[in-house]
Amino acid sequence: MSIRKRAAAAYRPRVGESVLDTRTGRTGIYMDTIGGEHYLRPPEGGCEWTARPEHVTPADPADGGSGAADADPADPTRPAGRADPAPTAPARAA
């Protein structure tokens, strides 16, 4: 009789966290999981790409950090330094 081992659960990143796509070698920011695919985007912005969950691991701190520390605490989906511009008051009529 054979003993079956369960496969380890795939790593589940948090939104805004830096991750490594081991298939492509690219580091990206985790955005969401839709249809079993993780959606990642480049840290500097740009076009998203998808990665299978088994190909996604935490990013090496030497490659740019965990992303969790870089995230804006007010909005975990917004990386630091990417805040919306401050709203401006409407001009008053003279």
N, CA, C and O of each residue as an XYZ file, in Angstrom:
376
protein
N       0.838     -1.175      0.000
C       0.000      0.000      0.000
C       0.886      1.243      0.000
O       1.854      1.321      0.757
N       0.557      2.201     -0.839
C       1.358      3.426     -0.907
C       0.761      4.492     -0.001
O      -0.441      4.524      0.264
N       1.627      5.339      0.448
C       1.207      6.468      1.285
C       1.234      7.715      0.414
O       2.263      8.060     -0.167
N       0.097      8.383      0.332
C       0.020      9.591     -0.475
C       0.248     10.802      0.408
O      -0.347     10.934      1.477
N       1.113     11.674     -0.054
C       1.373     12.927      0.657
C       0.610     14.042     -0.028
O       0.498     14.087     -1.253
N       0.099     14.924      0.775
C      -0.572     16.094      0.225
C       0.464     17.096     -0.256
O       1.510     17.287      0.364
N       0.152     17.716     -1.354
C       1.022     18.780     -1.842
C       0.883     19.985     -0.919
O      -0.200     20.272     -0.408
N       1.980     20.673     -0.717
C       1.945     21.876      0.117
C       1.065     22.924     -0.567
O       1.048     23.042     -1.792
N       0.345     23.669      0.245
C      -0.511     24.723     -0.294
C       0.344     25.795     -0.968
O       1.430     26.127     -0.494
N      -0.160     26.327     -2.075
C       0.549     27.384     -2.783
C       0.604     28.632     -1.905
O      -0.302     28.889     -1.112
N       1.662     29.387     -2.055
C       1.838     30.643     -1.324
C       0.729     31.605     -1.737
O       0.459     31.774     -2.926
N       0.093     32.231     -0.762
C      -0.986     33.189     -1.026
C      -0.524     34.583     -0.615
O      -0.530     34.905      0.573
N      -0.123     35.419     -1.578
C       0.347     36.767     -1.240
C      -0.793     37.692     -0.843
O      -1.965     37.408     -1.087
N      -0.418     38.807     -0.224
C      -1.380     39.863      0.115
C      -1.368     40.911     -0.986
O      -0.351     41.104     -1.650
N      -2.481     41.580     -1.180
C      -2.573     42.635     -2.190
C      -1.523     43.702     -1.895
O      -1.417     44.172     -0.762
N      -0.752     44.082     -2.900
C       0.284     45.103     -2.759
C       1.650     44.545     -2.400
O       2.620     45.297     -2.313
N       1.740     43.245     -2.192
C       3.007     42.626     -1.786
C       3.881     42.332     -3.005
O       3.379     41.941     -4.059
N       5.198     42.524     -2.850
C       6.138     42.172     -3.904
C       6.328     40.661     -3.922
O       6.560     40.038     -2.886
N       6.226     40.086     -5.111
C       6.375     38.651     -5.286
C       7.281     38.376     -6.475
O       7.525     39.250     -7.307
N       7.770     37.156     -6.540
C       8.616     36.724     -7.644
C       7.863     35.696     -8.467
O       7.356     34.712     -7.928
N       7.789     35.921     -9.763
C       7.238     34.938    -10.691
C       8.404     34.057    -11.095
O       9.231     34.461    -11.912
N       8.481     32.855    -10.530
C       9.640     31.981    -10.750
C       9.704     31.462    -12.184
O      10.773     31.058    -12.642
N       8.594     31.465    -12.891
C       8.603     31.001    -14.282
C       9.326     31.995    -15.182
O      10.077     31.596    -16.072
N       9.101     33.291    -14.955
C       9.705     34.317    -15.803
C      10.896     35.002    -15.155
O      11.698     35.634    -15.843
N      11.021     34.880    -13.814
C      12.097     35.568    -13.103
C      11.791     37.028    -12.821
O      12.662     37.758    -12.347
N      10.577     37.468    -13.103
C      10.201     38.871    -12.894
C       9.642     39.076    -11.493
O       8.953     38.213    -10.948
N       9.951     40.236    -10.922
C       9.364     40.642     -9.651
C       8.180     41.538     -9.965
O       8.267     42.421    -10.818
N       7.072     41.308     -9.270
C       5.883     42.102     -9.514
C       5.114     42.353     -8.243
O       5.425     41.785     -7.196
N       4.124     43.191     -8.330
C       3.237     43.504     -7.218
C       1.975     42.673     -7.413
O       1.348     42.725     -8.471
N       1.603     41.903     -6.384
C       0.400     41.080     -6.458
C      -0.818     41.976     -6.415
O      -0.934     42.840     -5.546
N      -1.743     41.767     -7.374
C      -2.945     42.582     -7.466
C      -4.204     41.799     -7.074
O      -5.029     42.302     -6.312
N      -4.358     40.562     -7.592
C      -5.587     39.798     -7.348
C      -5.413     38.395     -7.919
O      -4.464     38.122     -8.654
N      -6.342     37.515     -7.570
C      -6.421     36.189     -8.178
C      -7.790     36.066     -8.815
O      -8.815     36.227     -8.152
N      -7.799     35.781    -10.104
C      -9.043     35.623    -10.847
C      -8.903     34.371    -11.702
O      -7.938     34.224    -12.452
N      -9.870     33.474    -11.585
C      -9.849     32.264    -12.395
C      -8.646     31.379    -12.149
O      -8.193     30.677    -13.053
N      -8.126     31.406    -10.938
C      -6.983     30.566    -10.605
C      -5.637     31.135    -11.015
O      -4.612     30.485    -10.806
N      -5.607     32.319    -11.589
C      -4.363     32.976    -11.998
C      -4.106     34.180    -11.112
O      -5.025     34.945    -10.817
N      -2.844     34.356    -10.679
C      -2.465     35.556     -9.939
C      -2.166     36.655    -10.955
O      -1.480     36.423    -11.951
N      -2.684     37.845    -10.696
C      -2.408     39.001    -11.540
C      -1.332     39.834    -10.862
O      -1.476     40.244     -9.710
N      -0.249     40.078    -11.596
C       0.906     40.828    -11.091
C       1.141     42.010    -12.012
O       0.779     41.980    -13.188
N       1.754     43.053    -11.463
C       2.144     44.192    -12.302
C       3.564     44.585    -11.945
O       4.008     44.323    -10.827
N       4.287     45.205    -12.861
C       5.649     45.640    -12.563
C       5.644     46.674    -11.435
O       4.715     47.478    -11.356
N       6.657     46.674    -10.560
C       6.707     47.646     -9.455
C       6.707     49.088     -9.942
O       6.179     49.967     -9.259
N       7.285     49.346    -11.099
C       7.353     50.714    -11.621
C       6.118     51.073    -12.433
O       6.048     52.161    -13.005
N       5.152     50.179    -12.491
C       3.934     50.408    -13.253
C       4.042     49.772    -14.622
O       5.133     49.438    -15.083
N       2.931     49.614    -15.251
C       2.933     49.010    -16.580
C       1.875     47.934    -16.684
O       0.982     47.834    -15.842
N       1.985     47.141    -17.717
C       0.995     46.128    -18.043
C       1.072     44.933    -17.090
O       2.153     44.413    -16.811
N      -0.084     44.514    -16.602
C      -0.151     43.344    -15.729
C       0.129     42.076    -16.521
O      -0.012     42.045    -17.743
N       0.530     41.031    -15.803
C       0.649     39.709    -16.397
C       0.112     38.699    -15.393
O      -0.059     39.013    -14.215
N      -0.150     37.497    -15.862
C      -0.677     36.464    -14.983
C       0.392     35.422    -14.702
O       1.306     35.202    -15.497
N       0.249     34.790    -13.545
C       1.165     33.726    -13.143
C       0.370     32.665    -12.404
O      -0.559     32.986    -11.662
N       0.723     31.418    -12.599
C       0.105     30.332    -11.857
C       0.532     30.449    -10.398
O       1.675     30.818    -10.126
N      -0.357     30.144     -9.452
C      -0.009     30.258     -8.028
C       1.237     29.471     -7.636
O       1.988     29.910     -6.765
N       1.471     28.323     -8.258
C       2.664     27.535     -7.908
C       3.965     28.167     -8.386
O       5.044     27.725     -7.991
N       3.880     29.196     -9.232
C       5.065     29.904     -9.717
C       5.324     31.206     -8.970
O       6.248     31.940     -9.321
N       4.522     31.509     -7.943
C       4.652     32.773     -7.217
C       5.191     32.510     -5.819
O       4.652     31.695     -5.071
N       6.275     33.222     -5.479
C       6.901     33.127     -4.158
C       7.136     34.533     -3.623
O       7.088     35.498     -4.385
N       7.391     34.664     -2.320
C       7.722     36.000     -1.799
C       8.981     36.527     -2.481
O       9.904     35.766     -2.771
N       9.012     37.832     -2.734
C      10.191     38.447     -3.345
C      11.329     38.476     -2.341
O      11.111     38.657     -1.143
N      12.519     38.300     -2.827
C      13.716     38.377     -1.997
C      13.901     39.825     -1.545
O      13.858     40.729     -2.381
N      14.108     40.076     -0.237
C      14.293     41.461      0.220
C      15.419     42.187     -0.517
O      15.375     43.409     -0.654
N      16.418     41.459     -0.989
C      17.511     42.087     -1.731
C      17.052     42.576     -3.101
O      17.705     43.423     -3.712
N      15.914     42.036     -3.589
C      15.390     42.428     -4.893
C      14.329     43.507     -4.813
O      13.624     43.740     -5.795
N      14.193     44.171     -3.681
C      13.249     45.268     -3.605
C      12.283     45.207     -2.452
O      11.361     46.022     -2.393
N      12.446     44.296     -1.549
C      11.614     44.289     -0.350
C      10.367     43.462     -0.481
O      10.095     42.853     -1.515
N       9.624     43.457      0.591
C       8.441     42.610      0.677
C       7.205     43.267      0.111
O       6.205     42.590     -0.126
N       7.245     44.564     -0.112
C       6.060     45.242     -0.614
C       5.106     45.605      0.505
O       4.490     46.670      0.464
N       4.970     44.751      1.500
C       4.069     45.041      2.615
C       4.556     46.277      3.362
O       3.749     47.105      3.785
N       5.855     46.404      3.524
C       6.407     47.567      4.214
C       6.337     48.805      3.323
O       6.325     49.930      3.821
N       6.291     48.596      1.993
C       6.254     49.709      1.058
C       4.849     50.221      0.808
O       4.673     51.280      0.205
N       3.853     49.490      1.260
C       2.477     49.847      0.959
C       2.028     51.045      1.783
O       2.508     51.276      2.893
N       1.105     51.791      1.219
C       0.497     52.916      1.916
C      -0.437     52.348      2.976
O      -1.364     51.618      2.626
N      -0.230     52.656      4.273
C      -1.069     52.062      5.305
C      -2.543     52.426      5.161
O      -3.407     51.677      5.619
N      -2.846     53.559      4.534
C      -4.237     53.951      4.356
C      -4.916     53.114      3.277
O      -6.135     52.942      3.308
N      -4.149     52.594      2.329
C      -4.695     51.790      1.244
C      -3.686     50.718      0.873
O      -2.715     51.012      0.176
N      -3.888     49.473      1.322
C      -2.896     48.434      1.068
C      -2.732     48.091     -0.400
O      -1.765     47.418     -0.757
N      -3.639     48.527     -1.265
C      -3.487     48.246     -2.689
C      -2.650     49.304     -3.394
O      -2.293     49.131     -4.560
N      -2.330     50.400     -2.703
C      -1.573     51.482     -3.326
C      -0.151     51.492     -2.775
O       0.047     51.714     -1.581
N       0.852     51.251     -3.644
C       2.235     51.313     -3.175
C       2.587     52.714     -2.692
O       1.983     53.699     -3.115
N       3.563     52.788     -1.810
C       4.008     54.075     -1.282
C       4.485     54.968     -2.423
O       5.044     54.492     -3.411
N       4.258     56.259     -2.271
C       4.725     57.210     -3.273
C       3.792     57.357     -4.461
O       4.109     58.078     -5.408
N       2.652     56.689     -4.430
C       1.719     56.770     -5.546
C       0.378     57.324     -5.081
O      -0.675     56.885     -5.543
N       0.417     58.264     -4.191
C      -0.819     58.836     -3.651
C      -1.507     59.684     -4.695
O      -0.866     60.247     -5.582
N      -2.812     59.768     -4.578
C      -3.570     60.634     -5.468
C      -3.212     62.086     -5.164
O      -2.893     62.416     -4.022
N      -3.259     62.945     -6.162
C      -2.984     64.358     -5.884
C      -4.025     64.932     -4.939
O      -5.171     64.482     -4.917
N      -3.625     65.921     -4.164
C      -4.531     66.538     -3.195
C      -5.660     67.235     -3.946
O      -5.423     67.871     -4.973
N      -6.888     67.118     -3.440
C      -7.988     67.799     -4.114
C      -7.809     69.314     -4.008
O      -7.281     69.825     -3.020
N      -8.248     69.996     -5.015
C      -8.137     71.456     -5.013
C      -9.520     72.049     -4.802
O     -10.531     71.499     -5.238
N      -9.532     73.171     -4.130
C     -10.813     73.869     -3.871
C     -11.242     74.571     -5.144
O     -10.402     75.073     -5.891
N     -12.540     74.610     -5.396
C     -12.997     75.322     -6.586
C     -12.674     76.819     -6.477
O     -12.657     77.384     -5.384
N     -12.425     77.434     -7.606
C     -12.097     78.863     -7.632
C     -13.342     79.666     -7.259
O     -14.459     79.346     -7.665
N     -13.114     80.713     -6.477
C     -14.232     81.586     -6.094
C     -14.437     82.661     -7.144
O     -13.485     83.196     -7.712
N     -15.701     82.963     -7.386
C     -16.022     84.047     -8.329
C     -15.793     85.388     -7.635
O     -16.081     85.536     -6.448
N     -15.285     86.340     -8.365
C     -14.998     87.646     -7.788
C     -16.155     88.573     -7.827
O     -16.050     89.712     -7.371
